[in-house]
Amino acid sequence: MKPPVSPLLLQIGDIARAAAAAILEVYSQDFEVQHKSDRSPVTAADLAAQRVIAAGLAQLDEVLPVLSEEARIASWTQRQTWTRYWLVDPLDGTREFVKRNGEFTVNIALIDQHAPVLGVVLAPVTGDLYAAERGGHAWRQADASAPWERITTRSLTSPPVVAGSRSHGSHGAVLLQELLGDDYLESPMGSSLKFCLLARGDADVYLRRGATSEWDTAAAQCVLEAAGGAVLDLAGRPLRYNRGDSLINPEFLAVGDTAIDWAARLLAADMEDND
């Protein structure tokens, strides 16, 4: 039976699974944790996954630039000429990896004209793979031999379930109350899996106050959008990529139910805050 996803999406899924195998090889042993200049942790697993992904993307029929957390970052002079490129986080959630709680992912996204048009998010410990292309559906596959299951977001529940960060604290409670009211439930989760909770209909909202990098969000944004959701900056505009020299995202709101006018709610909350 022909799989419901494109050959390219299958190839990227295979690359992600190969990267996951390299990650798990390190995960099963004792490993050292080093720190980058921004104090974020890095391990041998991050670097092993980077090598696997870079090699896999180089073998595709269409060879494109690759922007990755664990490789030399191209200058803005170079990047501003890119219209289509791969955006990669070989191991998203290194803090969760170090804690050994399983809540980390491999993220691979294809960016075209500042938007994610293909995304794969793989959780190495569970084997769950989330995949999507713009204009198509969002899919979840439990392992490489499992059938593809279509996933969709849900209508906003009462009380809403808010996906929150496992390692970065809970910020934005005031804004969440303005958007949702006082009665909501919290579901903490590491890495880009927070977006996947929304995409599969297990949560409603994910508000991120504070810094994230573009490789943290792009693949999962594609999955969430294909599942029926959206990722908006706090002015209500879709999150965009390769916007300038900085690779830091604006603060954002990820939502499952796009029948709600979240831009209007954000505007109302901003006006209330400025009164």
N, C-alpha and C positions, 0 to 999 in steps of 0.2 A: 504494500500500500504506500502510495506516495506521501511523504511527510507534508504537513500543512505549511511549512516554512520554506523560504527560498534556499537555493544551494549556498548562497553567500552566508546566510544566517546559520546554516548548518556548519559551514567551515569555521565561522567565528565561535560557535558553540564548542566545536572540537578543540580549537586553540585554547579556549577558556578551561576546558576539562584537562588539557595537558598541563596548563599552568597550575591548576588545582592539585594535580598529582605531585608536581614539584614542591608546592607549598606543604602538602601533607607529609612529604618525606622529611622536611625540616621539623614540622609540628610534632612528629612522633619521637623526636629526640630532644636532648638538652640543646639549647641554642643561646647565643649571646644577643643582647639588645644594645645597639648603639643609638646615638641621637644625632640628628642633623642640626644645622645652625639654628633652625626655628624650634629646637627641642623636641620635635616629633620623633617617635621611635622608628627604627628601621632594623630589619633582621635579614639573615641569609635567605629567608623565604621570599621577601620582597624582591630581592635581586635575582633569585632563581626564576621566579615567575616572570620577571621582566625579560630575561633572556629567552624564555620559551615563547612569549608573546611576540617579541620583536622578530624572532626567527620565523614564526608562523605567518605574521602579516607580510613579511618580505617574500613569501612564496605565493601570495595571491596573484591572480591575473592582473588586477589593477594595483600597482604599487603606489602608495600615497605617503605623504609625510606622517610621522607618528609623534605625538606629544604625550609624554608619559611622566608621571611623578618620579620614577626611578631612572630617568635618563637625562642627558643634558638638555636643558630647555632652550629651544630656538628663540632667538631674539625677536622682538616685536617687528623689527625691520623685515625679517624673514616671514614671520607669521601673518603679517597684514596682507601678504600676497596669496595666502592660502584660501581657497574656497571650499576645499574638501580634504579632510584629513582624519586620521584615527586619534582618538583621545582615550588614554588608558590609565587606569590605576591597577597595577598588578596585584596589590593586596590592600584593599580598602578596609580599614579597621584594624590597623596593626596593634593598637592598644588592646583590642579584644583578643587578637591572636596571642599576645603576651599573657593575657589573663587565662587563656585556654578555655574560653567559653563558647567557641564555635561561631560567634557572630561576626564573621568577616567574609569578604567577598572578593572576587575577581571582576573588574569592571572594564568592558571594552565598548566604546561607542564610535560610530561614524558620524562626523559632523559635516554638514553641507550647508553653505550659506548661513552660518552662525546657529544652526539648529541641529539637534540630534535626530538622525534619520534611521539609525539602526542601533540597537543596544542589546548587550548581553550582560547579565548579572548572574554570577555563579557562586553559591555557598559551598566551599570545598568539603566541609565536615558532613553536611547532610546530602550533598550531591544535587541539591535543587538548582535548576537552571531556569532563569527567566529571560525571555527573548522577545524582541519585537522589531518591526520595521514601520516607519511612518506610512500611513495609508492602509496598514493591515491590522491584524489582531495582535494581542499580547498572549504569550504562551508560557506554560510552566512544564518542565520535564523533570521527573524525580531522579532519573539516572540516564545514562547514555542509551539504554535499551528500553526505557519506559515509553509509553505513548505520550504524545503532546496533549496537554490539557489547556483549553482556552481559559483565560482568566479575565475577569472584569471587575471594575469598581462597583460600589454599591451606593444607593441613596443614603444621604446623611441620616444616621441613626439617632435615637434619643435614649439615653445620653450618648453623645458622640464619643468615639474612641480616638485619642490623640497619641500618635506614635512619637516617642521622645528618644533623645540620645541616651545611650547607656553610660558613656564616659565623659560627656561634656556638660553635665548638669542640666537642670531644667530652667531655662530662661524663657521669658516671654509670657509668663502667666497672666499678666495684665492684658496683653493683646489677645490672648486666647479667650479670656473672659469676655472681652468686648466683641469678639467674633462669634463665640459659641454660647455665651452665658456661663453661669457659675457651675453648672452640672455637667461635667465631662469626666471620662475615665482616661487614665494614662497607661500606655503600653510601651515600656522602654525596650529599645532594641539597638544593637550596634550596626555600624556601617550603612551601606545603601539598602540594607534589608528593610529599613523603615519605609522607603518608597514601595517596596514589594508588598508590605503589609496592606497598603492602600490599594495597590494594583490587583491583589487577589481578594479584596473585599473584606479584610479582617481589621481594618482601621479606616478612619475618615479623614484625618488631618495630620500633617506634620509641619510644624512651624520651626524654622531654624533662625535663631538670633545668634549672631556671631559668625566668624569666618569659616567658609568652606572653600575648597579649590574646585576649579572647573571639572577636573577628572573625578571628583567625589560624586558628582551628580548626573553627568550627561547620560550614561548608559541607563540608569534607573529612571531618569526623566522620560526617555524614549519608551520604556516599558510602561510607565504609568500613563503617559498620554495615549498610547495604543489601547490600554485597558479602559480608557474613558475618563481619565483624570487630567490634571493640569499642575504645572509648577509655575508659580507667579512670584515676581518680586513684590515688595511691599507697596508698590504703586499699582499693582494689578496687571503688570505686563509679563508675558512669557519670559522665562529665564533664557538668556542668549549666551553664545560662546564666541571666544576669540574677539572680544570687544575692544581690546587695547593691551597696553603693556602688562598690566596686572592680570594675573590668572585667578584672583580672588572673586568669588561670586558675591553679588549683593545678598542681603538677608532675604529669605524667601518663605513662601507658604505653598506646600504641596497639598492638593485636595483630591478627593475621589469623586465627589458629586459636583459636576460642572453645570448642573441645572440651577445652582445657586449663584447669584451675582456676587462672587467673592471680591471683585474689584470695588464694588459699591460698599461692601462691608469694611474693606480695608480703608477706603476713603473716609467713611463715617468714623472709624476708630481713630484715624489720624486727626480728623477735625476735633474729635472729643479730647484727644491728648493735647491739642494746641489751644484749647479754650482757656 
